[in-house]
């Protein structure tokens, strides 16, 4: 990377870090673009080289944050060596929720602003450093489990993501209608039910692993 590109990357990273700190500490509504650039130590015009507005940087921050969580969850999943697809999905959900439960400002930031479009664009990287969207990652996970055939896998992931996100926000942050610990068994059983409802019967003559 040349000096010019390195300088651009440093400014971009500074803007991301500035926006992230401000969004978490004072909220998106109370944060202006001027706040972000002053905190980052860059000119206001620099902001518009990379982002349309503060909601654009918000969405990209959420995608980056979600991507890091999925990458960490994937590494833990590989070490856990879980064979069944259904259990793998539960493991990933449990890992991500556990991290968010321990960092409520990030949970509040992600869950309150997470849309399906942003979730689908969340970027993670595999071992050879190639980028995958979160949806590509889950589709790859599905493809790797040759014993499982799913109908409408994207709808299945959408339902799981919406259910987990909404449940986390209400129970972890607001303790409503019950605590998250009380809800967790019900949530995971509901996720398993979603997976099973999208699982197709094995072809005649084949056997599940």
TORKE-158127 format. One record per atom (N, C-alpha, C): x, y, z. Coordinates in steps of 0.1 Angstrom, whole numbers, plus 5000, padded with zeros to 4 digits. Layout:
REM TORKE-158127
XYZ...
END
This chain:
REM TORKE-158127
500849885000500050005000500950125000500650224990501450344990501050445001501850555002501650645012500250715011499850744998498550804996497450725001497450594997496450495001496450475016497650475021497750455036497150565043497450685038496850805045495350805044494750765032493350755031492750655041493450545042492950435051492950485066494050565069494150615083492950715086492650795076491550895078490150815079490050715070488750635071488650565084489750505089489650445102489450535113489950665112489750765122488250805123487650815111486250845110485350735116485750615113484950505119485050495134486350515139486550515154485850625161485850745154485250865160483750845161483150805150481650785149481250675159482050565160481650455169481650505183482650575187482750625201481550725204481250815195480250915197478850845197478650755187477350685187477050615199478050545205477850465217477750555229478450665230478450755242477250855242476850905231475751005231474650975222474650865214473550835205473750895191473050835182473150885168472451025166471251035172470551155171471251285175472051265186472751385192474151395186474551315177475851325171475751385157476451485154476451555141477751515133477751535120478851505112480051595117479751715121480851805126481451745138480651685147481151615159482151505155481751425145482551315140483851355135483851455126485151495120486051565130485451645139486351715149486951615158486251515162486751405170487751325163487651305150488551225142489751305138489651445139490751525135490951535120489851535112489951545098489051655093489151705081488351805075486951755072485951835073484551795070484351735056485151795047485051755033485551605032486451565040486951435040485851325043484951365052483851275055483051235043482751335034481951315022482651235011483951215013484651135003484350985005483850955018483650815021482150785024481450885029480050865033479050965028477850925026476751015022476351105034476151045045475651115057475951025069475551065081475850995093475150865094474050845087473450715087474150615078474850665068475650575060476850515068477550605076478650555084478050465095476850495100476250415110476050275105475450255093475150125087476450055084477450115080478750055077479450015090479250095101479850055114479149925119477849925118477049805122477549685114477649695101478149585093479549535097480449635100481749595105481749525118480949585127480849525141480249385140479149365133478549235131479549135125480249185115481249105108482349045117482849135126483849095136483248985145481949005149481348905158481248775151480848775139480648645131481948575129483048655126484348595125484848525137484648595149485048535162484248415165482948425162482048305164482448185155482848215143483248105134484548045139485448115144486748055149486447965161485548015170485147935181484347805177483547825167482847705162483747595156484747645149485747545144486447465155486847545165487447475177486547385184485247415184484347335192484047205184484247205171484047085163482647025165481547105162480147055164479746995151479246875151478846805138477546845132476546875140475146895135474947035131474247055120474047195114473147275124472147215129471247285139472047335151472847255156473647285168474647395164475147395152476147505148475447635148474247645143473547775142473247825157472847735165472647765179473947815186475047755183476347795188476647935184476447965171476848095166475948205173474648175173473648265180474048295194474348185201474648195215475948265218476948245209478248315210478048465208477348505198477148645195476248715206475248645210474348705220475148725233476048625236476848635249477748755248478348785237479248895236478449025237477249035231476449155232475849175246475549065253475049065266476049135276477349105273478449165281478849305277478249355266478549485262477249555258476549605267475149655264475149775255476149865256476149975246476249935232477049825229477149775215475849705212475249635221473949565219472849675215472849775223471849885220472149945206473349975203473750035190473349935179473649815180473449715169471949685167471349635178469949585178468949695174469149815179468249925176468349975162469449955155469650005142469849895131469849775135470049665126468849645117469149645104468149615094468649495086467749435079468049315071469149345061468949465054469949495044471349515050471449575062472749595069473349465073472449375078472949245083473449165071472849175059473349095048474649145043474949275046476149335041477349325051477049265063478149255073479249175067480449225068481549155062482449075072482748955068483748875076484748825066485848775071486848715063487248575067487448495057487848355061489348345061489848225062491348205065492148255054491748255041492548305030492348445027491748515037491548665037490548715027489748625021488748665011487548715019486848815014485748875021484448795018483548775028482248715026481248805033480048825027479048895034478448795045477748845055477248745065476348645058475548685048474648595042475448485034476548525027477348435020477948335030478348385042478948295052477948195056476648225059475648135064475348035052475248085040475047995029476147895027477447935029478547845028478447745040478047785051477947695063476847585059475847635053474747535049475247435038476047495029476547405018477547305023478347345034479247245040478647135047477347155051476647045057475846965047476446875040475846805029474646725033474546685046473446605051472146685053472246815051471046905054470646965041469446955037468847025026467747125031467847255027466947355032466147415021464947455024464147535015464247675019464447765010464447915014465447945025466747905023467647935034467748075038467648175029467748315032466548355041465448305038464248335047464448285061465048165061465348095074466248185082467348235076468348315083467748445087466848505078466148625082465348615094464548505095463648485106464448465119465548395118466448375130467048505135467548585125468248705128467248805135466048815129465048905134464648865148464348735150463948685163464948705174466248675171467348685181467548835184467548915174467849065176466749125185465549105181464449165189464349105203464648985205464548915218465648975227466848985221468049045229467749185234467249265225467049405229466049415240464949345239463849355249464249295262464849175262465049105274466349145281467449165274468749205280468749345284468249435276468249585279467149625288465949565286464749615293464149515303464749395302464249285312462749255310462349275298460849255295460749155283459749065284458749045295459348965306460548905304461248825314462748855312463548805321465048815319465448725307466648765302467148685291467448545294467948515307468248385311466948295311465848355315464548285314464048265300464348355291463948345277464748255269466048245272467048175264466548035259466147945269465747815264464547825254463647915256462547935247462947985233463948085234464448135221465148035213466047955219466747855212465947745207464847715214463947605209463147665197462847795197462147855186463047855174464347885176465247885165465447745159465447645167465547505162464247475154463147525159461847495152461847565138462447685137462547755124463447675115464547625120465547545112464847415107464147345116463447225113462347245102461647355104460547385094461047415080462347445079462947475066463847355061463947255069464747135065463847045056464447005045463746915036464046775039463146685036463446535039464646495030465346405036466446345028465946265016466646265005466246184994466146044997465345964990465145824993466445754991466845665000468045594999469245655006469045785010470245845017470045845032471145875039471045865054471745995059471046055069471646175075472846125084473946215085475046185093474746195108
END
